[in-house]
Amino acid sequence: MAKAKVAVTLDAPVLDRLDRLVDRGHFPNRSQAIEVAVTEKLDRLERRRLAEECAKLDPAAEQALADEGLGADVAAWPAY
């Protein structure tokens, strides 16, 4: 996958923490550490958005839809 170079400004304490992770071998370099951190944050935000949207669903209405679809198919299932 193609990568693009970007400039990032970090506070000194954050950069110190980042450098310690690189020095300890958790990441090969700063760029890799930042890429992993940004990817993980984006993944968490996307999962949170999905959870927020799911929370808007009405469980009773969803169950009714599921039951409605299930009723027609039960008779067509083969016997075991």
Secondary structure, 3 states (H helix, E strand, C coil): CCCCCCCCCCCHHHHHHHHHHHHCCCCCCHHHHHHHHHHHHHHHHHHHHHHHHHHCCCHHHHHHHHHHHHHHHHCCCCCC
